[in-house]
């Protein structure tokens, strides 16, 4: 729901803002006959006009106008940043136009007796054994191979140079390149043709570049590579024994049986967390099906912006930027934002659902509860309490988060 209104700043407050704008502007102005920043106000206004100060003065009074807007509408539940425009500005006044988006009416449907089933979890013997093999691989050593013959899974140290139509092409040459056979790092068919080669052996191999290869010059084309094997290394997987358990450094793990038990505990904990999250999602999906509300477009756009920022942070952790992602996927921000709208609306509906459940169940969080929670979380994240509150968005956000968690508990309790 949108509400529109204006706030006018005039009189002494506007005159003072114009004077402050002049004091700021004159510092960067050089007028003939005066040192830089020292021109009198009447000379400045004669040369540049009072109009030159309007926008700077408007910026000066905007924070106060914004605060007044919040105070006048403190009982309104805003769901997005206000849209602010300049309606009128002259030497007597400035008028700001505010468009507020308030929380839409939400009608809660059925949220009790949903009978959503929670998935049971188990840790199978195959999963436990697969985890043990992953652990062994992490502690594997790469060592020179005695017979020097390349086999699948070995690491070959190679020199190579690629040719198309008898001519070397850019990016097709390397020296002492470490290539794990079976990693599919190179063009299809390249690694397989190295199997059986020995230290010092040279060979010409033929391959065909994939149709979707990134180079227009090479995609779908045949090429010949001259390859020399400089060294062959094999991966030695450690045996399960006392030395392996010491390398793991896991408390209480000193045998295969205790290792399996520890792995089983971790698998069950991870699966239980996944199952719990899916259970909550399934419950909320059911509630949202019966929710009646029109989501304001500005809410969706702001939520999309939050998701996009999270996505950008995840890409950074992988060493990528958004611009690189757009290049790799032949996409752009507009297309990505469009894709994110469904998830954004789902998050908004879930918040509305939990807020309505909190109302229906008369859920409240006291200041004391919130302060205690903030103190515990600050300790958990090794932060000063005030720093944590600031980072979290203030004590009201702590209260809101606690209320939402209590609403989830109520939803689960009323499931059957």
C-alpha positions in Angstrom: 0.0 0.0 0.0 1.4 3.4 -1.0 1.0 6.7 0.8 2.1 10.1 -0.6 2.7 13.3 1.3 5.0 16.4 1.3 7.2 18.1 3.9 8.1 21.8 3.5 11.2 23.4 4.9 11.0 27.3 4.9 11.8 30.4 6.8 14.8 30.6 9.1 15.7 26.9 8.6 15.8 27.2 4.8 17.8 30.5 5.0 20.4 28.9 7.3 20.7 25.9 4.9 21.3 28.3 2.0 24.0 30.1 4.1 25.7 26.7 4.9 25.5 25.8 1.2 27.2 29.1 0.4 30.0 28.5 3.0 30.7 25.2 1.4 30.5 26.3 -2.2 32.7 29.5 -1.8 35.7 27.4 -0.6 36.1 26.0 -4.1 35.5 29.2 -6.0 38.1 31.7 -7.3 36.6 35.1 -8.2 38.8 37.9 -9.7 40.0 40.3 -7.0 39.6 37.8 -4.1 41.6 35.0 -2.8 40.1 31.5 -3.3 37.3 30.9 -0.9 37.3 34.5 0.3 34.7 36.1 -2.0 31.9 38.0 -0.2 28.4 36.4 -0.4 26.9 39.3 -2.5 29.7 39.0 -5.1 29.3 35.2 -5.2 25.5 35.5 -5.7 25.9 38.1 -8.4 28.2 35.9 -10.3 26.6 32.5 -9.8 23.0 33.3 -8.6 21.2 32.0 -5.5 19.9 29.0 -7.6 23.4 27.5 -7.5 23.0 26.9 -3.8 19.6 25.2 -3.9 20.5 21.6 -4.4 23.3 21.7 -1.8 20.9 23.4 0.7 18.3 20.7 0.0 20.9 18.0 0.8 21.6 19.8 4.1 17.9 19.9 5.3 16.9 16.5 3.9 18.0 14.4 7.0 15.8 16.6 9.2 12.9 16.3 6.8 13.4 12.5 6.7 13.5 12.4 10.5 10.3 14.4 10.7 8.7 12.1 8.2 9.6 9.1 10.3 8.2 10.8 13.5 5.0 11.8 11.8 4.5 8.2 10.6 6.0 6.2 13.4 2.8 4.2 13.7 3.0 3.1 10.1 4.8 -0.2 9.3 7.1 0.7 6.4 8.2 -2.3 4.3 10.6 -0.4 2.0 12.8 2.6 1.8 10.7 5.8 1.0 10.9 7.2 -2.5 12.0 10.9 -2.1 11.8 13.5 -4.8 12.1 17.3 -4.9 8.7 18.8 -5.6 9.5 22.5 -5.3 12.6 24.5 -4.6 13.3 28.3 -4.6 14.8 31.0 -2.4 11.8 30.8 0.0 11.4 27.1 0.5 12.1 23.5 -0.5 9.3 20.9 -0.7 10.1 17.2 -0.6 7.6 14.6 -1.8 7.7 11.3 0.1 6.1 8.1 -1.2 5.8 5.4 1.5 5.1 1.8 1.0 3.3 0.4 4.1 2.8 -3.2 5.0 -0.1 -4.7 2.9 -3.0 -6.4 4.6 -2.2 -10.0 5.1 -4.8 -12.7 5.7 -3.5 -15.9 7.4 -5.0 -19.2 6.3 -4.6 -22.6 7.9 -1.5 -23.0 9.9 -2.5 -25.7 12.4 -2.9 -29.5 11.7 -0.9 -29.3 8.5 0.4 -32.8 9.1 3.6 -32.2 7.2 6.0 -35.2 7.5 9.6 -34.8 8.5 12.1 -37.0 6.7 13.9 -39.6 8.9 17.6 -39.7 8.6 20.2 -42.5 8.7 23.9 -43.0 8.0 24.5 -46.0 5.7 27.6 -48.1 5.7 28.3 -47.0 2.1 28.2 -43.3 3.2 30.5 -44.0 6.1 33.0 -46.0 3.9 32.9 -43.3 1.2 33.8 -40.6 3.8 36.7 -42.7 5.1 38.0 -43.0 1.5 37.7 -39.2 1.1 39.7 -38.8 4.3 42.4 -41.2 3.0 42.6 -39.2 -0.3 43.1 -36.0 1.6 46.2 -37.5 3.3 47.5 -39.1 0.1 51.1 -38.4 -1.1 52.2 -37.9 -4.7 55.4 -39.8 -5.3 57.6 -40.6 -8.3 56.6 -43.8 -10.0 59.2 -46.5 -10.2 58.4 -47.9 -13.6 57.6 -44.4 -15.0 54.6 -45.7 -17.0 51.5 -43.5 -17.2 48.2 -45.0 -15.9 44.8 -43.6 -15.1 45.0 -41.6 -11.9 48.7 -40.9 -12.2 50.1 -37.4 -12.5 52.1 -36.8 -15.6 54.6 -33.9 -15.8 54.6 -33.0 -19.5 55.8 -30.5 -22.2 53.3 -30.0 -24.9 52.6 -27.8 -27.9 49.5 -27.7 -30.1 49.3 -27.2 -33.8 46.3 -26.6 -36.2 46.9 -27.1 -39.9 50.6 -27.4 -39.1 50.9 -24.0 -37.3 51.2 -23.5 -33.5 48.3 -21.7 -32.0 48.2 -19.2 -29.0 47.7 -20.8 -25.6 48.6 -24.3 -26.8 52.1 -24.6 -25.3 53.2 -25.6 -21.8 56.4 -26.9 -20.1 56.6 -29.1 -17.0 52.8 -29.0 -16.7 51.4 -31.2 -14.0 48.4 -33.1 -15.4 46.4 -35.6 -13.4 45.2 -38.4 -15.7 41.4 -38.7 -15.5 40.8 -35.2 -14.2 39.4 -34.2 -17.6 41.3 -30.9 -17.4 42.3 -31.0 -21.0 40.4 -31.5 -24.3 38.5 -34.8 -24.5 40.7 -37.5 -25.7 44.0 -35.8 -24.7 44.6 -37.5 -21.3 43.5 -40.9 -22.5 46.2 -40.9 -25.2 49.0 -40.4 -22.6 48.2 -43.7 -20.9 51.0 -46.2 -21.5 53.6 -43.6 -22.2 56.9 -43.7 -20.2 59.4 -41.2 -18.8 61.2 -39.4 -21.6 58.9 -40.6 -24.3 57.6 -38.3 -27.0 54.4 -38.6 -29.0 52.1 -36.8 -31.3 48.4 -37.1 -30.4 45.4 -35.9 -32.4 42.3 -34.4 -30.8 39.2 -32.5 -31.8 38.2 -29.3 -29.9 34.6 -29.3 -28.6 32.0 -27.4 -30.5 31.4 -25.2 -27.5 35.1 -24.4 -26.9 35.7 -20.8 -25.9 38.0 -20.0 -28.8 36.2 -19.3 -32.1 39.4 -20.2 -34.0 39.5 -23.7 -32.4 36.0 -24.8 -31.7 35.1 -28.0 -33.6 38.6 -28.1 -35.2 41.1 -30.9 -35.3 44.6 -30.3 -33.7 47.8 -32.1 -33.2 49.8 -32.0 -29.9 53.4 -32.8 -29.6 53.8 -34.2 -26.1 56.9 -35.3 -24.0 56.7 -37.1 -20.7 59.2 -35.6 -18.2 58.1 -37.5 -15.1 55.3 -39.7 -13.8 54.0 -39.6 -10.3 51.5 -41.8 -8.6 49.2 -41.1 -5.7 49.8 -43.3 -2.6 46.8 -43.6 -0.4 47.6 -44.2 3.3 46.7 -47.5 4.9 44.2 -47.4 7.8 46.3 -47.7 10.9 47.9 -46.0 13.9 49.8 -43.5 11.7 46.6 -42.5 9.8 44.6 -42.0 13.0 47.4 -39.8 14.4 47.4 -37.7 11.2 43.6 -37.2 11.5 44.0 -35.8 15.0 40.4 -36.6 16.0 39.9 -36.9 19.7 39.0 -40.4 20.8 39.6 -41.9 17.3 42.2 -44.6 17.5 40.6 -47.5 15.6 38.5 -48.2 12.5 35.5 -48.7 14.8 35.8 -45.4 16.6 36.4 -43.6 13.3 33.2 -45.1 11.8 31.3 -44.1 14.9 32.6 -40.5 14.8 31.8 -40.3 11.0 28.3 -41.7 11.6 27.7 -39.0 14.3 28.7 -36.2 11.9 26.6 -37.6 9.0 23.5 -37.9 11.2 24.0 -34.4 12.6 24.4 -32.9 9.1 21.4 -34.9 7.7 19.3 -34.0 10.8 20.0 -30.3 10.2 19.1 -30.6 6.5 15.9 -32.5 7.4 14.9 -29.9 10.0 15.4 -27.1 7.5 13.4 -28.9 4.8 10.7 -29.6 7.3 10.4 -25.9 8.2 10.4 -25.0 4.5 7.7 -27.5 3.8 5.6 -26.1 6.7 6.0 -22.6 5.5 5.2 -23.5 1.9 1.9 -25.0 3.1 1.1 -21.9 5.1 2.0 -19.6 2.2 -0.4 -21.5 -0.1 -3.3 -20.2 2.0 -1.9 -16.7 2.6 -3.8 -13.9 1.0 -1.6 -10.8 0.3 -0.5 -8.6 -2.6 3.3 -8.0 -2.4 4.3 -4.5 -3.3 6.7 -4.4 -6.2 9.2 -2.3 -4.3 9.4 -5.0 -1.6 10.3 -7.6 -4.2 12.9 -5.4 -5.7 14.6 -4.6 -2.4 14.6 -8.3 -1.5 16.1 -9.1 -4.9 18.8 -6.6 -4.1 19.6 -8.4 -0.8 19.7 -11.8 -2.6 22.0 -10.3 -5.3 24.4 -9.0 -2.7 24.5 -12.4 -1.0 25.1 -14.0 -4.3 28.0 -11.6 -5.0 29.6 -12.4 -1.7 29.4 -16.2 -2.5 31.0 -15.5 -5.9 33.8 -13.6 -4.2 34.5 -16.6 -2.0 35.0 -18.6 -5.2 37.3 -15.9 -6.6 34.8 -14.5 -9.1 33.1 -11.2 -9.6 29.6 -10.6 -10.8 30.9 -9.2 -14.1 32.9 -12.4 -14.7 29.8 -14.4 -13.9 27.8 -12.4 -16.5 30.5 -13.0 -19.1 30.6 -16.8 -18.4 26.9 -17.2 -18.5 26.2 -14.7 -21.3 23.8 -12.9 -18.9 23.4 -9.5 -17.2 22.1 -8.0 -14.0 18.6 -7.5 -15.4 18.3 -11.2 -16.3 19.7 -12.3 -13.0 17.4 -10.1 -11.0 14.4 -11.5 -13.0 15.5 -15.0 -12.1 15.7 -14.1 -8.4 12.2 -12.6 -8.1 10.6 -16.0 -7.4 12.9 -16.6 -4.5 12.5 -13.0 -3.3 8.7 -13.3 -3.2 9.0 -16.7 -1.4 11.1 -15.1 1.4 8.7 -12.2 1.7 5.7 -14.5 2.0 7.5 -16.6 4.6 8.1 -13.5 6.7 4.5 -12.4 6.4 3.3 -15.9 7.4 5.5 -16.0 10.5 4.6 -12.5 11.5 0.9 -13.4 11.3 1.4 -16.6 13.2 3.2 -14.6 15.9 0.1 -12.3 16.1 -2.3 -15.3 16.2 -0.3 -17.0 18.9 0.3 -13.8 20.9 4.0 -14.3 20.7 6.1 -11.5 22.3 9.8 -11.0 23.1 10.7 -8.9 26.2 13.6 -6.5 26.3 15.2 -8.7 28.9 15.1 -11.7 26.6 16.5 -9.8 23.7 19.4 -8.3 25.8 20.2 -11.8 27.1 20.2 -13.2 23.5 22.4 -10.4 22.3 24.9 -11.0 25.1 25.1 -14.7 24.3 25.4 -14.2 20.6 28.1 -11.6 21.0 30.0 -14.0 23.2 29.5 -16.8 20.6 30.9 -14.7 17.8 33.6 -13.2 20.0 32.4 -9.6 19.6 31.7 -6.8 22.0 28.0 -6.6 22.8 27.5 -3.1 21.4 29.4 -4.0 18.2 27.2 -7.1 17.8 24.0 -5.1 18.2 25.2 -2.6 15.6 26.2 -5.3 13.2 22.9 -7.1 13.7 20.8 -4.0 13.2 20.0 -3.0 16.8 18.2 -4.7 19.6 14.8 -4.4 17.8 16.2 -6.7 15.1 17.3 -9.2 17.8 13.8 -9.1 19.1 12.3 -9.6 15.6 14.6 -12.6 15.0 13.6 -14.2 18.3 9.9 -13.6 17.5 10.3 -15.3 14.1 12.0 -18.3 15.7 9.3 -18.6 18.3 6.7 -18.5 15.5 8.5 -21.4 13.8 8.4 -23.3 17.1 4.6 -22.7 17.3 4.1 -23.8 13.7 6.0 -27.0 14.4 4.1 -27.6 17.6 0.7 -27.2 15.9 1.7 -29.4 12.9 -0.2 -32.5 14.0 
